[in-house]
Amino acid sequence: MTLNALETTALGCVLLLVGYGLRDRVRLLDQLNLPAPVIGGMLAALAALAARLSGLPPIKFDAALQSPMMIAFFTTLGFAASYRLLMRGGPQVVLLLGIAAAVAVMQALLGAGISAAFGLNPLLGVLTGTATLSGGPATGLAFAPQFEAAGVPGAAAIATANAMGGIVLASVFGAPLATWLIVRRRLDPRLQPPLETIVTVTAETGPAHSHAAITFTVLKTAAVIAVSMWLGGLVSAWIKSAGIVLPPYIGAMLVAGALRNLDDVTGAVKLPIAAIELAGAIALSLFLVLAIMTLDLTRLAGLALPMMVILAAQLALVGLLVLGPVWWLMGRTYDAAVTAGGFAGFMLGTTANAMAIMHALVEKYAEAPRAFLTVPLVGAFFIDFVNALIITAFLNLWG
């Protein structure tokens, strides 16, 4: 059975609603704060796995909208990269980036050590560590040819399978780790230090909820996101032509960030930031549910023992750091716990995982403004640049 792109997306929307419904009705899911897209997507992935194991014809999905949803989501994060706001949260961003860079090196060394213990090329550990966990599937696949050339056969398949394993681990364990911190440490969201926000002037006219105002806001939101993605594609192509390997959404984020900062200064566009954030949340949910529902769990089940050991060790490493040093260094507050949950998300999976984890936490408890400032900037932007340097250094060292 094959579902085309429209049918796959429609099923993803239904599964997303099912995920929300199950989380509201199943106490354990609510206590663990599992993101609704993960719940719905895993239902489809598990059903597909059961069909394969039963000898039934596999269901094939056309997830053509998965990549556009991912880029759209990261584009909306680019609009959050306000220089004025960054100046207020700058030290925390730099601190979290420093922590992330240090942990990325730890991931590479841990993976390399386990690979060497199994008598394998240590670069396999780098590929299954920082390249595909803190880097995500895009970074892993982008560097796969270099790992192949350095003596890691099947690097592309390994990168895909390991990155998907990391996404599952991040989705399942990220929110529970932060929830344990919040409950165990009895963190009170009301004690959060205030974070000033930039007041943006919207372009709507007339009554705040008039049909015309809402329509104009939706159209403007769609326009600025689409134009940023379009121009961002050109920027990404230029970066690639310069020989720099980065995820495909970086160009769109750069354009969106430039537009945001230009608008902060001139007020020429009057960006509807609240509507852009809402659009980003929708794109995030659709991206996650499409990514997980199309996951081939047989590839994870078929991983070699060393890769499974590396994944388990990486989970233990990040988990211990989240419950201790990361939370402590980020301020030992409720906001720091949400940041730690997001950190687990992007250091094991992707920034989409991190945002889903944090959204699940704030839906249950309270807003965490500093977490939503620092994690997207580090997880979706700066760490990609730093991680590329780290991966390149290990390739040069052991290649």
N, C-alpha and C positions, 0 to 999 in steps of 0.2 A: 504494500500500500504506500502510495506516495502523496504527500500533501504539498501543494504549491505554496508560494510565498504568502499569498493572502490567507489561505487556509491555515498555514502554520502560525501566522500572526494572530488570527482569530482564536485558534486553540490556545495560544499563549495568553491572550487576554482573559479567556475563560479560566485557565489555570491560575492566573494571578488573582482573580476574584475568589476562586476556591481556596487559595492559600490564605487570603485574608479571613475568609469564613472559618477555616480550620483553626487558625491561630486564635480567633475570638472564642471558639467553642472548646478547644482542647487545652486544658489547663497547663499541661507540660510544655506545649509549644509556646504558650504565652509566657511561662516562667523563664524559658530559655531565650525568649526574645528572638526567635528565628525569623529572618525576613520573609515576608509573604511570597516574594518571587522565588525564593529558594524552596519553600514548601511546595508550591505549585509545580515548579520545574522538576523537582525530584520525583514527584508522583509520575510524571510522564517518562522520565528517565528510567525509573524502576519498572514501569509497565513495559517499556521497550526491552529492558533486560529480561524480564520474565518471558516475553514473547520469544526472544532468541533462545533462551534456555529450554523452552518448550518445543522448539523446532518450528515455530510459526514464522511466516515471512516477516522480516523486520519492517517497521514503519520508517519511511524516509521523509525527512523534513527539509524544506527549502527555507533556510533561515537567512534569506537575502537581506532582510531588514535589520539583522543583528548588528552588522557593522555600522550602518548609518545611525542606529539608535545609540551605539557606543560613542560615535564621534559627536552626535548631537548632545549627549550627556556631558562629555568633556568640554564641549564648546560652552555650555552653560556654566561650567566651573570656571572657564576663562573669564567670564563676565564678573566673577567674584574677586578677581585679582586686582583689586583697587589699591593703588599706591598709598593713598591716604589711610586706608584700613590696614594695609601692610605695615605702615609706620607705627601703628598702635600695637600690632601683634608681632612685630618684627623679631624681637628676641626669642619668642616662643617658636617661631617658624625656623629660625637658625638652629635653635636647640634641638628641635625634633628632626631636622635634616641631619644634624650631626649624629644623633642617635641612630637614625635609619641607615646612614652610611656605615657606621661602625657595625651594626647588626648585619648589613649586607656582606661585609668582609667576613664576619663570623660564619654566616651561612655558607660562603664559599669554602672556608677552611674546614668547617664541619663536614660538608659533603665530600670534599677532597680526601679528608682523613678516612672516612668510612669506605670510600671507593678504593683507596690504597689498601685498606685492611682486607678487602675482598680480592685484592690482586688486580684491580682495574685501573684504568687511566684516571688520575685525579681530576682531570678536566670533566669527567662524567659527573663528579660531585659539584663542580662549579655550575655546570649546565642544569643539574637538578636542584641546585641551591639558589644562589642569588639571581642567575640568569632567568629562571622561570618562576621563582617565587616572588621576590621583591621586584623582579622585572616584569613578570606576567607573560602570557602566551605570546604577545606581540614581540617583546624583546627576545624571548627564547627562540622564536622562529626567525627573527631578523639575524641573530647571531649563529643560527644552526649551520650555515655553510662554513663558517670559520671553525666551528667545533669539528665538523666533518674533516676538514683539511688538517686539523690538529690531531686526528686519530680517534675520534669518537664516532663510530659508524652508527647510522640511523639516528643522527642527532635531531632531525626534524620531528620524527615520530616520538622520540623520547621527550623532546621539549613540549609537544602538544599534550601527551599523556600526563607528564609531570605537572604542567601548568593547570590542567583540569583537576588533577588531584589536589593541588594547592588551593584552587578555588573552592572545592568541596570542603576541605579542612577549614578554610577561612570562614565559609558560610556557616558551618556547623558549630565551630568553637569560638569564633570572635565575640559574638554577643554574650554567650554564657560566661566567658572570662571576665568581661567588663561588668556583667550583672553580679558575678561573685564578688568583685571588688566593691561595688556599690553597696551590696548587702552586708558583706563581711566587715567592711570598714565603716558602715553606717554613715555613708556620705550624704549630706543634706544639700540638695540642689539650691536651696534658698540662700546658702552661704557663698554662692558664686560671686567672684569679683565682677563688677559691671564692665561690659565692653561697649564702648560707644559705637553707634552705627551711623553711617552716612545717610543723611536724609536726601533722597533723590526725588526730583520733581517729575511726576508722570505727565504724559501728554494728553491724558483724557480730559475731556471737557464735559460740562453738564453734570447731571446727577451721577454720583459715584457708581451706582449700579444700573445705570440706564443701559438699554440694549445697544445703543450706538457706541457708548464708551467701552463696554465689554468687547464688542466686536472689533473696535479699533485697537484695543490693547492686545487681543489675540493675534490680529493680523500683524501688528508691529513686532510682537514677540517672534512669530514665525519668520518674519522677514529678516530680523537682525540675526537670528540663529542660522537661517539658510544662507544668507550672504556671508556670514563669518565662516561657515563650512566650505562654501565655494572658494572664497579667497584663501582660506586656510589650506585647501587642497593644492593651490598654486604654490603657497609657501612651503608646504611639505615636499612637493616635487623639487623645488629649488634646493632645499636642504639635502634631499637624497642625491641630487646631481652633484652636490659638493662633496659627496662621499661620507656624509654623516648619517649613521644609522640610528633612527629614533622612531617611536611609535607613530602611526599615521595621524593621530589626533593632535599632535603637538602644534602643527601649523594653525589649525582652527582655534586652539587655545590662545596662541600668540595674537591672532587677529582679534579675538574677542576681548582679550586683556587690553590691547591697545585701544580698542573702541571704548571700553569702559573708562579707561583713564582719560582719554580725550573728552569723553562726555562729562566726567567729573569736573574737568577744568572749564569747558565751554558751555555745557548744558545744551548743546546743539541737537542731540538726538532725544534726550530725556528718556533714557532707557527704562522700561518697566521691569525693574529688578525683581519684584515679587512674582510677576508672571513668568519671568525667565527661570526663576528658581523652581516654580511649579512645573514648568515644562521639563526641566532637568530631572525632577523626581519621577515624572511619567516615563521619560526616556530611559532612566536608570532601571525602573521596574521592568519595562519591556525588554531591555537588553539582557538583564539577568535571567528572566524567565526563559527567553529564547536560547540563551547560552546553555542553561542547565538542562532544559527539556531535550535538547539535541545532543546531550552528552552521551557518548558510548561507554557505558560503565564496564563493558567487557575489556576495554583497553586498560582500565585501572586495575581490574581483577587480574589481568595477565601481566602486570609489571613484574620484572625480575625481583628476586629477594633483596638485592642491594638497594634498588630504588625504593622499595617499600620501607626498608630500614632507614634510609636517608629521609624520607618524608616524615616518618615517625619521630626521628631525632630533631628535624627542623621544627616540627610542631611543639615538641618539648622545649626546645630552645626559646622560641618566640613566646610560648605560654609562660615560662618562668620569668622572662624579661618583662612581659606585660604586667604580671602580677606583682612585680617588685620594682626594678630600676626605672622602667619607663613611666609608670604611674608616679613614682616618687620624684623623679627629675622634672616631670611636667607640672608639679605643683601640689600633689597629694589632695586634690579636691574632686568633686563630682565631675567637673569638666575634664579634669585630668584622666579620670576613669573612662569617660567617653572617648577621649583622645587615644587612650591605650587600646580600647576596643577597635577603633579605626586603624590604629597602627598594626594590630594583628591582621586586619583585613587586607591592607595593601602590602604587608611584608610576606604574607602567605599566598594571597590571591591577587586581586586588582583593586584599584581605587573604587571601582563600582562596588566591590564587596565591602570596603571600608565605609562608604557612604550608606550602604544598606544597613550595616550594623549600627551605625550612629543614628540613622533615621528610626530604626526599631527601638533604640534606647530612649531617644527623646520623645517618641510617641507614648512610651510607658511612664517616663519620669518627668523630665522638664527640659527646656532648651539648654544647649551647651554651645554658646556662641564662639568661644575660643577654639573649641574642637573643630567646628565647621569652618573656621578661618585657617587653622594650621594644617589640618590633615589633607584637604584638597590641594593646597599649595605644594606641600611636600610630596604626597603620594602620587599625584597626577602630573606633577610638573618637574620639580627640582630633582627628585630621586632618579628620574629617568636619565638625566644628564650625568649625574654622579655615578649611577650604576653602570652606564656605558663605559666610563673610564675604569671602573673596578674590573669589569669583565675583560676589557681589553688588556689590562695589566696582567691578569691571571693567564690569559691566552698567550701573551708574550713570555710569561714566566715558565709555563709548562708546555707550550705548543711546539 
